[in-house]
Amino acid sequence: MTTLDPRSARQTDGTSETDGPGAARGWRDVVGDYISLTKPRIIELLLVTTFPVMFLAERGIPPVWLIIATLIGGTLAAASANVLNCYVDRDIDAHMHRTSNRPLVRGTVTPLAAMTFGITLGIASVLWLGLLVNWVSAALGLGAILLYVVLYTMLLKRRTSQNIVWGGVAGCMPVLIGWSAVTGSVSWAAVILFLVVFFWTPPHYWPLSMRFKEDYAAAHVPMLPVVATDVAVGRQIVLYAWATVLVSLVLVPVAPMGWIYLVTAVVSGALFVVESHRLLGRARAGLTGSALGAMRLFHYSISYLTLLFLGVAVDPLLHFPL
């Protein structure tokens, strides 16, 4: 997810004085544009679910070289998916204030260059994971790219309000990649964590969509907050938040997990559910815009996932059985 940079001077035609393919630009500007296409902040969040799972799969500390190789491969795969997403969605991004400063919209990176960059990153990720980790992880990495670019971006995003629900499967794949990197396979524990991220995605992304629903409406993207009332969206957020927390607790007997994970899951999960109910309450009270406080839940959802997966990593290292 990107935000507008207030330091960039914008003209009325939507470009800055230094933007455009014909403008004189330094190599740092060019590199910065290509990096921004990879959406580094999203990659960071994806790695938050990759790294801890490796500790649980190992029931200890995995080899450092394996951790590094997996994280690099996962970064390349996520970067590929994000760049190709920017390529496909460049027409939408031009109509959304939140994304109107992206390089493809400003014309500082050409569509052909972005597509080539994204495909190259994808090929590199598959080869890296296959040769340095294992081919199961490589296949899962390729699957994540295809799910995000084809299923979500090309097929679902512009056609259904449930786009983020099923398209969000791509964001669950790093869990399986991390697990398979250690074990060479996928187990029920990995599937449960996959489902945690799956159910977490709507109550994470829909608050952001509520905050920027005018943008999505202008771009004719039928995100749920665009086609449904805030109260209806709030109810869905509450249901998915509860499902997220309940599924996270299923990991306790399956993994099995100890007190550290249990306490982390219960406390952070309770706050997640409470914040979801608070958002619904504000929607029922008729509050809108910043008063609705959707971004408060959005930001906490990131903290919740980080804390939960921190518990996943720490529990097998300092295991206190139930």
PyMOL commands that set and color helices and strands:
alter all, ss='L'
color gray80, all
select helices_A, chain A and resi 27-37+40-58+64-88+90-93+103-106+111-132+135-156+163-167+169-183+188-211+213-218+224-227+230-254+259-284+289-292+294-314
alter helices_A, ss='H'
color red, helices_A
deselect
rebuild
show_as cartoon
